Amino acid sequence: MQRISADVTVIGAGPAGLAAAVALAAAGVSVALVGSPTSDHRTTALLGASVTALETLGVWQRCRDEAAPLKVMRIIDGTRRLWRAPEVRFSCDEIGLDAFGWNIENRALVAALAAAVQECSAARWLRGHALAIDLGVDSVDVRLDDESVISTRLLVGADGRRSICRTAAGIETEGWSYPQVAMTYNLTHSRPHSGISTEFHTEHGPFTLVPLPGHRSSLVWVAAPDEARRVGALDEQALAEEIERHSHSILGKVTVEPGRGAFPLAAETARNFAAHRVVLVGEAAHAMPPIGAQGFNLSLRDVATAAELVAQAHRHRGDPGGRAVTEAYDAARRGDAMSRKMAIDLLNRSLLSDLLAVQGLRGLGLYLLDRVGPLRRALMREGVAPAASAPRLMRGEIL
């Protein structure tokens, strides 16, 4: 039986786990990364602070040519209700930015992160799977499927919604499901998108087109389950025509690229983000609907916070998995994650509600954003770089 030692072990080699391994290794901490990289046809909208963090880690330079800038975000009320909101446009020029962020295919982002991990001398990548976790007072043992055992002082759970790290730490979750399904597609189209992301609000959820390089865009279409089943059964030509109709042909003739995705919408949050030498990042800590480009941006703030706290403990010869680190991490991440979850839930439920009062408040809110410049600019700045959660990496500072 092979026994491996590392200061920190990261379970999960998706984008959050790969980013955690790079950030920790960059701080001089010895890291064991467990898992095989996975990617799909979906895309990730990286907001400004996330791009800054990836650039600081030397990752963004590897993939920025495969990303498209998001210069304008447009919200259009596509409902047929009595109270309809005005169209609202958010332009990056208004707050002195070249772009709010960049949209990139997950396969390109994962490839860039994986290449960065492989070049980190402090990181060891084990492509197996974790079978068992034994949490001790002073260390954690992780047994892999090849019978090797990793002895570590801190375990970073980046292993998704069914996290074995979360289970081992005895952390429970709370959440709910929505009567909606999110369908994801990548498209080519005849008209340029001009860096404009357009979100149509419908009675069953957002229909969001996000630019990709060239005459390409990604689509997240949130619909009722029956509608999602109907759309999912369409052939390529019929699906393209349906998308053109729902998008009011703003991108011209549409061709749907290979690879379709569909998953029920749900929200789930861990009751604690850290315990017993385990910290949770990404969907192991919080899973929420793909609305408002919060997913990986929130996960990257998890990673940056954990890496900063571990690096500080490492510099002072402290315990990277001790209570001082885990309690500080839980306190630092809880407010950010909970506030984002509540904001997304409120926005989503306001679209689903048939109450005139709710529809009126939603319309009034969008009207104020359209008419009140300082309010609109404050919201844009908060969305790009949240003031209450700005770990060093998100500010472009080396750990």
C-alpha positions as CSV (number, residue, x, y, z in Angstrom):
1,M,0.0,0.0,0.0
2,Q,1.4,3.4,-1.1
3,R,1.2,6.2,1.5
4,I,1.2,9.8,0.3
5,S,1.6,12.9,2.4
6,A,0.3,16.4,1.5
7,D,-0.5,19.6,3.5
8,V,-3.9,19.8,1.6
9,T,-5.8,17.3,-0.4
10,V,-8.4,18.4,-2.9
11,I,-11.2,15.9,-3.9
12,G,-12.7,16.6,-7.3
13,A,-11.1,17.7,-10.5
14,G,-13.8,19.9,-12.0
15,P,-13.2,23.6,-12.5
16,A,-13.5,24.4,-8.7
17,G,-11.1,21.6,-7.7
18,L,-8.6,22.4,-10.4
19,A,-8.6,26.1,-9.4
20,A,-8.2,25.1,-5.7
21,A,-5.1,23.0,-6.5
22,V,-3.5,25.8,-8.6
23,A,-4.2,28.5,-6.0
24,L,-2.9,26.4,-3.1
25,A,0.2,25.2,-4.9
26,A,0.9,28.8,-6.0
27,A,1.1,29.7,-2.3
28,G,3.8,27.0,-1.7
29,V,1.5,24.5,0.0
30,S,1.9,20.9,-1.0
31,V,-1.3,19.7,-2.6
32,A,-2.7,16.3,-3.7
33,L,-5.5,16.5,-6.2
34,V,-7.8,13.5,-6.6
35,G,-10.1,13.0,-9.5
36,S,-10.3,13.0,-13.3
37,P,-11.2,16.2,-15.2
38,T,-14.7,16.4,-16.6
39,S,-16.2,19.0,-19.0
40,D,-19.2,19.3,-21.1
41,H,-20.6,21.5,-23.9
42,R,-21.8,24.2,-21.4
43,T,-20.2,27.5,-20.9
44,T,-19.2,29.7,-18.0
45,A,-19.6,33.5,-17.8
46,L,-16.6,34.7,-15.8
47,L,-17.1,38.1,-14.3
48,G,-14.4,40.7,-13.9
49,A,-13.0,39.7,-10.5
50,S,-12.9,36.0,-11.5
51,V,-10.9,36.9,-14.6
52,T,-8.5,38.8,-12.4
53,A,-8.0,35.8,-10.1
54,L,-7.4,33.5,-13.0
55,E,-5.0,35.9,-14.6
56,T,-3.1,36.2,-11.3
57,L,-2.8,32.4,-11.2
58,G,-1.5,32.3,-14.8
59,V,-4.5,30.4,-16.1
60,W,-6.4,33.1,-18.0
61,Q,-3.5,33.6,-20.4
62,R,-4.0,30.0,-21.6
63,C,-7.6,30.4,-22.6
64,R,-8.6,34.0,-23.1
65,D,-8.5,33.7,-26.9
66,E,-11.4,31.2,-26.6
67,A,-13.6,33.6,-24.6
68,A,-15.9,36.3,-25.8
69,P,-16.3,39.7,-23.9
70,L,-19.6,40.6,-22.4
71,K,-20.0,44.3,-23.1
72,V,-23.7,44.8,-22.7
73,M,-26.3,42.9,-20.7
74,R,-29.9,43.4,-21.8
75,I,-33.0,42.3,-20.0
76,I,-36.3,42.1,-22.0
77,D,-39.6,41.3,-20.4
78,G,-41.0,38.6,-22.7
79,T,-44.0,37.8,-20.5
80,R,-47.6,38.4,-21.6
81,R,-48.7,39.6,-18.2
82,L,-50.6,42.8,-17.3
83,W,-47.5,44.4,-15.6
84,R,-44.6,44.3,-18.0
85,A,-41.2,45.9,-17.2
86,P,-39.3,48.1,-19.6
87,E,-36.2,46.8,-21.4
88,V,-33.0,47.5,-19.3
89,R,-29.5,47.7,-20.7
90,F,-26.3,47.5,-18.6
91,S,-23.2,48.8,-20.5
92,C,-19.7,48.2,-19.3
93,D,-18.7,51.6,-20.6
94,E,-20.9,53.2,-18.0
95,I,-18.6,52.0,-15.2
96,G,-15.4,52.4,-17.1
97,L,-14.8,48.8,-18.0
98,D,-13.9,47.1,-21.3
99,A,-16.2,44.2,-20.4
100,F,-18.3,42.9,-17.5
101,G,-16.6,39.6,-18.0
102,W,-16.0,36.8,-20.5
103,N,-18.0,33.8,-21.7
104,I,-16.0,30.6,-22.3
105,E,-16.7,27.0,-23.0
106,N,-16.1,24.7,-20.1
107,R,-13.9,22.4,-22.1
108,A,-11.5,25.3,-22.7
109,L,-11.5,26.5,-19.1
110,V,-10.9,23.0,-17.8
111,A,-8.1,22.4,-20.2
112,A,-6.4,25.7,-19.1
113,L,-6.8,24.8,-15.4
114,A,-5.5,21.3,-15.9
115,A,-2.4,22.5,-17.8
116,A,-1.7,24.9,-14.9
117,V,-2.0,22.1,-12.3
118,Q,0.4,19.9,-14.3
119,E,3.0,22.7,-14.2
120,C,2.8,23.3,-10.4
121,S,5.7,21.6,-8.7
122,A,3.9,21.6,-5.4
123,A,0.9,19.8,-6.7
124,R,0.5,16.0,-7.2
125,W,-2.4,14.9,-9.4
126,L,-3.8,11.4,-8.7
127,R,-6.4,10.4,-11.3
128,G,-8.2,7.8,-9.1
129,H,-11.2,8.1,-7.0
130,A,-11.6,8.6,-3.2
131,L,-13.4,5.6,-1.7
132,A,-13.2,6.4,2.0
133,I,-12.3,9.3,4.3
134,D,-11.1,8.9,7.9
135,L,-11.2,12.2,9.8
136,G,-8.7,12.3,12.7
137,V,-8.0,14.9,15.3
138,D,-4.7,16.0,13.7
139,S,-5.0,14.7,10.2
140,V,-7.2,13.1,7.5
141,D,-6.6,9.8,5.7
142,V,-8.1,9.4,2.2
143,R,-8.2,5.9,0.7
144,L,-8.2,5.8,-3.1
145,D,-9.5,3.0,-5.4
146,D,-5.9,1.9,-6.1
147,E,-5.5,1.2,-2.4
148,S,-3.1,4.1,-1.9
149,V,-3.7,6.4,1.1
150,I,-3.2,10.1,1.4
151,S,-2.4,11.6,4.8
152,T,-3.3,15.3,4.9
153,R,-4.0,18.0,7.3
154,L,-6.9,19.7,5.4
155,L,-9.4,18.2,3.0
156,V,-11.0,20.5,0.3
157,G,-14.3,19.1,-0.9
158,A,-14.7,20.1,-4.5
159,D,-16.7,17.0,-5.3
160,G,-20.1,18.4,-6.2
161,R,-23.6,18.0,-5.0
162,R,-23.1,14.4,-3.8
163,S,-19.9,15.3,-1.9
164,I,-18.4,12.4,0.0
165,C,-16.3,15.0,1.8
166,R,-19.4,16.8,3.1
167,T,-20.8,13.4,4.2
168,A,-17.6,12.4,6.0
169,A,-17.7,15.7,7.9
170,G,-21.3,15.2,8.9
171,I,-22.4,18.4,7.3
172,E,-26.1,18.5,6.3
173,T,-27.7,20.5,3.6
174,E,-30.9,22.4,3.1
175,G,-32.6,23.3,-0.1
176,W,-35.6,23.1,-2.4
177,S,-36.5,22.3,-6.0
178,Y,-38.3,24.5,-8.6
179,P,-40.9,23.5,-11.1
180,Q,-38.5,24.2,-13.9
181,V,-35.9,22.6,-16.1
182,A,-32.8,24.3,-17.6
183,M,-31.9,23.4,-21.1
184,T,-28.4,24.3,-22.4
185,Y,-27.2,24.7,-26.0
186,N,-24.5,26.2,-28.1
187,L,-25.5,28.0,-31.2
188,T,-24.1,29.4,-34.4
189,H,-26.0,32.3,-36.0
190,S,-26.0,34.5,-39.0
191,R,-26.0,37.9,-37.2
192,P,-23.3,39.2,-34.9
193,H,-24.0,39.4,-31.2
194,S,-21.8,42.5,-30.8
195,G,-20.8,41.4,-27.3
196,I,-24.4,41.7,-26.1
197,S,-25.9,39.2,-23.7
198,T,-29.7,39.2,-23.9
199,E,-32.0,37.7,-21.3
200,F,-35.7,37.3,-22.1
201,H,-37.8,37.0,-19.0
202,T,-40.7,34.6,-19.5
203,E,-43.5,33.2,-17.3
204,H,-41.4,30.0,-16.7
205,G,-38.0,31.5,-16.3
206,P,-35.2,33.3,-18.3
207,F,-34.2,32.5,-21.9
208,T,-30.6,33.8,-21.9
209,L,-28.3,34.2,-24.9
210,V,-24.6,34.8,-24.0
211,P,-21.9,35.6,-26.6
212,L,-19.1,33.2,-27.6
213,P,-16.3,34.0,-30.0
214,G,-17.3,34.6,-33.6
215,H,-20.9,34.2,-34.7
216,R,-21.6,31.8,-31.8
217,S,-23.6,32.1,-28.5
218,S,-24.6,29.8,-25.6
219,L,-28.2,29.5,-24.5
220,V,-29.7,28.7,-21.2
221,W,-33.4,28.2,-21.6
222,V,-35.4,27.7,-18.4
223,A,-38.8,26.2,-18.9
224,A,-41.6,24.2,-17.3
225,P,-41.0,20.4,-17.3
226,D,-43.7,19.7,-19.9
227,E,-42.3,22.3,-22.2
228,A,-38.7,21.1,-21.7
229,R,-39.8,17.5,-22.6
230,R,-41.5,18.9,-25.8
231,V,-38.5,20.9,-26.8
232,G,-36.1,18.1,-26.0
233,A,-37.9,15.8,-28.4
234,L,-37.5,18.2,-31.4
235,D,-35.2,17.4,-34.2
236,E,-32.3,19.8,-35.0
237,Q,-34.2,21.9,-37.6
238,A,-37.4,22.2,-35.5
239,L,-35.3,23.1,-32.4
240,A,-33.4,25.8,-34.4
241,E,-36.7,27.3,-35.5
242,E,-38.1,27.2,-32.0
243,I,-35.0,29.0,-30.6
244,E,-35.3,31.6,-33.4
245,R,-38.9,32.2,-32.5
246,H,-38.2,32.6,-28.8
247,S,-35.2,34.9,-29.4
248,H,-37.3,37.0,-31.8
249,S,-34.6,36.4,-34.5
250,I,-32.2,38.9,-32.9
251,L,-29.3,36.6,-34.0
252,G,-30.8,35.7,-37.4
253,K,-30.7,32.2,-38.6
254,V,-29.7,29.7,-35.9
255,T,-28.0,26.4,-36.1
256,V,-27.8,24.2,-32.9
257,E,-24.4,22.7,-32.3
258,P,-24.1,19.0,-31.1
259,G,-24.5,18.5,-27.4
260,R,-27.7,19.2,-25.5
261,G,-28.1,19.5,-21.8
262,A,-31.2,19.5,-19.5
263,F,-31.4,19.3,-15.7
264,P,-34.1,20.1,-13.1
265,L,-33.6,23.4,-11.2
266,A,-32.9,23.2,-7.5
267,A,-31.0,25.1,-4.8
268,E,-29.0,23.4,-2.0
269,T,-26.7,24.9,0.5
270,A,-24.5,23.2,3.2
271,R,-25.4,24.2,6.7
272,N,-21.7,24.6,7.5
273,F,-19.1,25.3,4.9
274,A,-16.3,23.8,7.0
275,A,-15.9,21.3,9.9
276,H,-13.5,18.6,11.1
277,R,-10.6,19.5,8.8
278,V,-12.9,19.8,5.8
279,V,-13.7,22.9,3.8
280,L,-16.3,22.8,1.0
281,V,-16.0,24.7,-2.2
282,G,-18.2,24.9,-5.3
283,E,-21.3,22.8,-5.5
284,A,-20.3,20.8,-2.5
285,A,-21.1,24.0,-0.5
286,H,-23.8,25.6,-2.6
287,A,-25.7,24.6,-5.7
288,M,-28.1,27.1,-7.3
289,P,-29.9,27.7,-10.6
290,P,-27.9,28.9,-13.6
291,I,-29.3,32.4,-13.3
292,G,-27.3,35.6,-13.0
293,A,-23.9,34.1,-13.8
294,Q,-23.2,33.2,-10.2
295,G,-22.1,29.5,-10.2
296,F,-18.4,29.3,-10.9
297,N,-17.8,33.0,-9.9
298,L,-19.1,32.1,-6.4
299,S,-17.0,28.9,-6.4
300,L,-13.9,30.8,-7.3
301,R,-14.4,33.2,-4.4
302,D,-14.6,30.0,-2.2
303,V,-11.3,28.8,-3.6
304,A,-9.6,32.2,-3.2
305,T,-10.8,32.5,0.4
306,A,-9.6,29.0,1.3
307,A,-6.3,29.5,-0.4
308,E,-5.7,32.8,1.4
309,L,-6.4,31.4,4.8
310,V,-4.3,28.3,4.2
311,A,-1.4,30.3,2.9
312,Q,-1.5,32.6,5.9
313,A,-1.4,29.5,8.2
314,H,1.4,28.0,6.2
315,R,3.5,31.2,6.4
316,H,3.2,31.3,10.2
317,R,3.8,27.5,10.5
318,G,0.3,27.0,11.7
319,D,-2.2,24.2,11.1
320,P,-3.8,24.5,7.7
321,G,-6.7,22.3,8.8
322,G,-7.1,23.7,12.3
323,R,-10.2,25.3,13.7
324,A,-8.8,28.8,13.2
325,V,-8.8,28.1,9.4
326,T,-12.0,26.2,9.1
327,E,-14.0,28.6,11.3
328,A,-12.6,31.6,9.5
329,Y,-13.5,30.1,6.2
330,D,-17.1,29.3,7.2
331,A,-17.6,32.8,8.5
332,A,-16.1,34.4,5.4
333,R,-18.1,32.5,2.9
334,R,-21.5,32.1,4.5
335,G,-22.8,35.7,3.9
336,D,-21.7,35.8,0.3
337,A,-23.2,32.5,-0.6
338,M,-26.5,33.0,1.2
339,S,-27.1,36.5,-0.2
340,R,-26.5,35.2,-3.7
341,K,-28.8,32.3,-3.2
342,M,-31.6,34.6,-1.8
343,A,-31.2,37.1,-4.7
344,I,-31.4,34.3,-7.3
345,D,-34.4,32.7,-5.6
346,L,-36.2,36.0,-5.3
347,L,-35.6,36.8,-9.0
348,N,-36.7,33.4,-10.1
349,R,-39.8,33.3,-8.0
350,S,-40.8,36.8,-9.1
351,L,-41.0,35.4,-12.7
352,L,-43.1,32.4,-11.7
353,S,-45.5,34.3,-9.5
354,D,-49.0,35.0,-10.8
355,L,-49.6,37.7,-8.1
356,L,-50.1,41.1,-9.6
357,A,-48.4,42.7,-6.6
358,V,-45.2,40.7,-7.2
359,Q,-45.3,41.4,-10.9
360,G,-45.7,45.1,-10.2
361,L,-42.8,45.2,-7.8
362,R,-40.6,43.3,-10.3
363,G,-41.5,45.8,-13.0
364,L,-40.9,48.7,-10.7
365,G,-37.5,47.4,-9.8
366,L,-36.5,47.1,-13.4
367,Y,-37.9,50.5,-14.2
368,L,-35.8,52.1,-11.4
369,L,-32.7,50.3,-12.7
370,D,-33.4,51.7,-16.2
371,R,-34.1,55.3,-15.0
372,V,-31.8,55.8,-11.9
373,G,-28.2,55.9,-13.1
374,P,-26.4,55.7,-9.7
375,L,-28.5,52.6,-8.7
376,R,-27.8,50.9,-12.0
377,R,-24.1,51.6,-11.8
378,A,-23.9,50.4,-8.2
379,L,-25.6,47.2,-9.2
380,M,-23.2,46.7,-12.1
381,R,-20.1,47.3,-9.9
382,E,-21.4,44.9,-7.2
383,G,-22.1,42.2,-9.8
384,V,-18.6,42.4,-11.4
385,A,-16.6,42.6,-8.1
386,P,-18.6,42.1,-4.9
387,A,-17.4,44.5,-2.3
388,A,-18.2,42.3,0.7
389,S,-16.2,39.3,-0.6
390,A,-12.9,40.3,-2.1
391,P,-10.1,37.8,-1.2
392,R,-6.7,38.8,-2.4
393,L,-6.7,36.7,-5.6
394,M,-9.9,38.5,-6.8
395,R,-8.0,41.8,-6.3
396,G,-5.0,40.6,-8.4
397,E,-2.7,40.0,-5.4
398,I,-0.4,37.0,-5.1
399,L,-1.0,34.9,-2.0
